[in-house]
Amino acid sequence: MLLKTSLRSFLAHKGRMILSLIAVVLSVAFVSGTLVFSNTATSTFDRLFASTASDISVQPPKSQFGADDEDQRGRASTVPVDTLQKITATPGVKQAVGQVFVQNAVLVNPTTNKTVGPTTGAPTLTGNWADTPRNSVEITSGHVPQGADQIVLDADTAKKAGLGLGSSLRVITTDGKHDFTIAGIATFKTTNPGAALAFMDTATAQKVLLGETAYTSVEAYGDGTRTNEQLKADALGTLGGSYQVKTAAEQKEENNKDVGSFLGFMKNAMLGFAFVSGGVGLFLIVNTFSMLVTQRTREIGLLRAVGGSRSQVNRSVLVEALILGVLGSTIGIGAGVGLAAGLIQLMKAVGMNLSAADLQITAEVPIYGYGLGVIVTLAAAWFPARRASKITPIAALNDHGTPTEGRSNIVRTIIGLVLTVAGGGLLVLAAQAEKAATGGQYLGLGVLNTLVGVIVLGPLLATTVVRVLGALLPMLFGPSGKLAQRNAMRNPRRTGATAGALMIGLALVIGASVFTSSAIKSTNDQIDTSVGADYIISGGRTGLSAEMVDAAKSTPGLDHVTRQKFLPARFTTPDGKTKEDGVSAVTAAFTDDFRLPVKSGEPNSVKQGSLAVGEDYAKDHGLKVGDRITVDYGKGRTQSLPVGVIMTKGNSLFDGATFANLDTVAQAVPAADQPLDAVIFGKAAPGADVAKTLTALEDSLKDYPQLTVKDQAGYKDLVQGQVNTLLYMIYGLLGLAIIVAVLGVVNTLALSVVERTREIGLLRAIGLSRRQLRRMIRLESVVIAVFGAVLGTGLGLAWGITSQKVLASNGLATLAVPAGTIVAILLASVLVGLIAALVPAFRAGRMNVLAAIATD
């Protein structure tokens, strides 16, 4: 009987619940879509790795400090050719193949002089063509490479670059440029993870990519008589324990770890924003059921009068919420599958060819989907249901409305004040914390407390703030403005909840804006104060070869270049403690081109063989100028160097780095074993035109399109672009929460119009025109939206400013408040209010006056 009554009530008011349903659908769709996409991507990569991994892979010994030799020296680590014969002769091995694969070669289209393949994310892999039982690609056009001038390119990369059979392709390595003709096109058998693949014959690959007759790995496939673990043990017994031998399972785990870090970050970020939107939707649903309960006061009284108990009234409201939650979750899960398909198409656009036909809808999708949708809806409806159950039959039949809550309002105010003050105190502690980790903990707690506190205080704030915000409305808009102000204040609980939903989204947007603006301003200030070099030339993930450095040095108008390399090392301080880190080895002009932030010592001492270390490192180990640190570069190469400079913390260009002169490092590490230059800096000659010299420098390096050549202004723009990309992604994800918040404003106004039908009829009867009525509703909506924006701005500024203070010693030294963004958000809130009021105002204006007055 209860279910039947609740279902009838739900269907009778289905139009009033439609926006709450949309809020549930959006939140659930985001969660389920994220899970389906993540599961599909993970499953696809699992199949790729499982279908292509060899039974055992024999790889070179691991570097002492975990660094990849290919990244360090510009050459891949190798295994001798006789390793192939040894593995082939191992019992249980059916086939063994010597492979050559490197990531440091750059593919270039000579016609356009543009790089071919991804510049970030997935790698560009260049190697030898070898037939194995589990090739990831197959030749679909042309033939395998035959000879020193032929190469095979994967189909996806060829299509993006506009290349085909017979096209020229240049390969740039540390030894120079090598030109090839595309003889074949290879197509992935399963998923293309976004990588670019190019294949030469084995002899050419060894000569061009390795400079020696060797392999980067030997891949072995068993005959089924021995397990992979047994094959691994036999291989280690034959080769010795210095080699790395990985089974298929270990290869798969390693590959999944690399892919999983990206997919995991994406999944967690999207789920986080989905739950934010779910929290915003909670406000919308609270308002919906609160207003529905108010509108059904007499109906509830009749139910109580004919014997219905408080618990039955409570359950009837909750059952309606359950129906809403189940229906919204069901639609949301379906919409989430569509969203996942859309994300897959987006991934295809960036080169990751996932298939929508392989969507993985696991049990966790409905569990999380229904869990979020139903729990949020029931939690939101519990408070209105509880209030409804307190309505006495006589009060309800006399239309006295819901019970007064004077005492509860006092308790609510006290709790809100305590939480807000405590949260503010935590933010102050966070800003004053010496260590960023401690400050971050205080910041997280402060954000949570201030958010909850302001939400709890919403009704109190609505009474005072709305009165101020609406003070000018009577003067500007006459009776419509006065009524709008009073309507926004007449139910502070409802106004606070409606504005609170908008507040959350805008607070996060403004907090992120303050943080990113401060990051950009801090970096720009540090470049201005610390960088004396005019140009920055970066080699990206491939580094700069000697040939590239020489090309830069030959640029007319360039006075000199400063080179910088990164060498992995282990430091041992006088207190006996060790730390695996790295040395930034720089040429002598470094201290001329950069102004080190000196706490103690002399920067030029680096030229004489001293180290420049960070303030935190010196403090942790009690270091002072003159103390010696033992630097171990591996392979028995060590040197003891004195501390010459202790650098003040707070400059992201130098924080965490240890600088040494390249000539000093060369005394322990021969030039042949040194890494490629990671970056070089150029200084224009005295009197030279900086802009013209930049053009000349770009011309000198035009044969190396993989390099990034920037002057200081260009480098600032590059940093700003990277930060803005992150910010725009945050804006996009938060847009979902803001959409739900706007739906809340629309819903509140729409239900408010229904609730005030008789009142509206009376206003029209005593002379209020339709135009004035519509204006009243629009102004009420604008006041509510601006109220939410003001609260969101205040919270966002507090969170963003505190974040900057917490990270001030980690490079975020300058606070920048984006005034333009804040003004734009406040103006947008007015627009939001106007848009949200369109439909409710239109419906109110069309009401029949007599019918409205006669409404019960």
C-alpha positions, 0 to 999 in steps of 0.5 A: 500500500505504501509503495503504491501510494508513493508511486502515485505521488511520484507520478503525480509530481513527476514534472516537478522532479525532472530537474532533480532526476537530471542531476542524478543522471549527470552524476551517475553518468560521469561515474559509470562512464569513467569506470567503463572507459577505464576498465575498457582501456585497461582490458585492452592494454592487458590483451595487447601486452598478453598477446605480444609479450615473449615468454622470457625477455633478456635485457641488459643489466639495470643501471646502478641508480635506476636511470635508463642508460638510453636517456643518460648517454643517448645510447641504449644499453645492449646485450652481446650478439652471442646472447641470442645463441646462448638463449636459443640453446637453452632447453625448452626454447623454441625460438629466440629473436634478437631485438633492437628498439630505442626511444631516442631516435627522432622521425622527421618528414623531410618534406615538411621538416616536422617531427613524425609521431607523438611529442608527448605521452606515448613513445616513438620506437625505432628498431629492427623488423623481426618475425616473432610468434607474437608480433604486435603489427603485420605488413599490410602494404609494401614489404619488410625492410630490405637494405640500408635505405628502407624503413617500415612505418606503422599505419596510424603514424603514416596516416597522421603524417601524410606519408605512404609507400615511397615517401622519404623519412629521416631518422635523427640519432646522436650520430646524425641524420639518416634518410630512408624510403618507406618500403612498407606500412605495418598495421597493429593487430590489436590496439595501437597504444598511441606509439609511433613504430619504425622498423629497419632491417637488423643490420641497419638498425644496429649500425644506425641506432646502436653504433655496434653489433648488439641487441637491446634485448633477446626475446625467447618463446618456449616450446611448452615443455617448461614454465616461464619461471623455469626458462627464466632460471635456466637463462640466468644460470647460463648468462649470470645474474647481472642480466635482467630476465623477465617472464611474460607476466613480469613484462605485462606487470611492468607495462601495465604500471606505466600505462596504469599511472596515466589511466589511474590519474585520469580515472581518479580525477574524473571520479573526484569531479563526479562526486563533487557534482553528486554533492552539488546535486544533493542540494538540488534534491534537498530543495526539491523534496523540501518544497514538495513536502511544503506543497503537500502539507494538507495531503500529509495531514489527511494521511495522518488523520486517517491513521497514517503514522509518522514513520509511514509519512517518513517512509512515503517520502523516502520511497519517492526518493528511492524511485527517483534515485533508482530511475536516475541511476538507471538512466545515468548508467546507460548515459555513462556507457555512451559517455565512455564511447565518446571518451574512446572516440576522443582517445582515437583522436589523440592516437589511442585506438580503443574500440567501442565494441569492447566496452567493459561493463563490469559489476563495479559499474552498477554498484558504484552507479546505483550506490551514488545515485540512490544514496545521495538521493535518499540522504538528500530526502531524509531531512525533508522526510523527517520534517514531514513526519513532524507535521501534526494532522490539525496543523496540516489540515489548517495549512499551518505548514511545516513545524517551526525550527527555532531551536534547530536553527540556533543549533545549526548556527552554532555548529556552522560558526564553530566549523567556519571559525575552526576552518579559518584557523586551520587555513591560517595555520596552513599558511604559516606552516614551515613545511609544505607537507604539514601545511598541505594537511592543514589546508585540506582540513581547513577547506573541508571545515570552511566548506561545511561551515559555510553550507551550514550557515547558509540560511543565516548568511542568506538573511543578511547577505541577500538583504545587502545584495538586494538593497538597490532592487526596490530603487531600481525596479520598484515593486518588482525589485522589492518583492524579489528581495523579500522572496529571496529572503522569505525562506533562508533555508531554501535560498542557502541550499540553492546558492550553496550548490553554485557556491561549491563549483565557483569556489573550486574554479576561483581557488584553481584560478588563484593557484594557477595564476600564482604559479605563472606569476611566480615562474615569470618573476623567477625567470626575470630575476634569475635567468640572464641567458637570452635563449633556452634550447631544450632537447625534450626527451631525446636530449641534444647531441654534440652536433646540435650543440655545435650548430647552436654555437655557430649562430651569428650574434650568439656570444656563448652557450651554457650546457647542462647535463643531468647525471644520476648519483648517490650523495654521502654527507659528513653525517654518514647519510646517503641519498640517491639523486642527481647532479646538474653538470653545467659549463663555466658560464652557468654562474654568469648566465644565472643568478643563483639565490645565495644564502651563503657562499660564493656562486663562482666557487662552482667554477673552481670545483665546488657544489651548489646545494639547496637550503633544505638539503643543507639544513637536513644534514647540517651542511655549511660552506666548506663541508665535503660531499662524496659523489658516487656516479656508479661503476666505481667513479666517485669524487669528494667535492666541497660545498661552495654555495647554499642556495635559498629555497623558494625558487623553482628553477633551482630548488632540489638541484645540486650543481657542479661544473662539467669539467669537475664532473669529467674528472670522474666520468669520461665524456664518452659515458656522460649523458647528452645535454638536456638543455643549453642556454644561449647569450646574445653577443654585446650589441647584437639584436636579440630578436634577430639572433633568435631568428638566426638560432632557429635557422641554425637548428632548423634541421632538428625540429624536435628541439624547442628554441625560445627566448625568455618571453617565448619560454614564459608563454610555453610555461603559461600554456602548460599551466593553462591546459591544466586549468582548462581541464579543471574548468571543463570537469567543474562545468558539470558541477556548475550545470547541476547547480544551475539546474538547482536554481531553475528547479527552486524557482519552478517549484517556488512558482507552483508553491506561490500560485495563489499568491501570484494570482492575488498579485496579478489581481491587485495590479501587478503586470505580467512584465513586472511579475516576470521581472520579479522572478528574474531578479529573485533568481539573479539575487540567489545566483549572485549570493552563491557567487559571492560566497564561492568567491570568498571561499575560493580566494581563501583556499587559493591564497592559502595554497600559494602560502603553503607552497611559497617555499616550494617555488610558488613565491608570488601571489596573483589574484586573477581579478578579471576572472573573478569579475567575469564569474560575478557577471556570469552569475548574473547571466546564470540567474537570468537564464535560470529564470526564463522558463519559471518566469514565462510560466508564471506570466501565463497563469490565469489570474482567477484559476491561480486565486482559486488554487487550493 
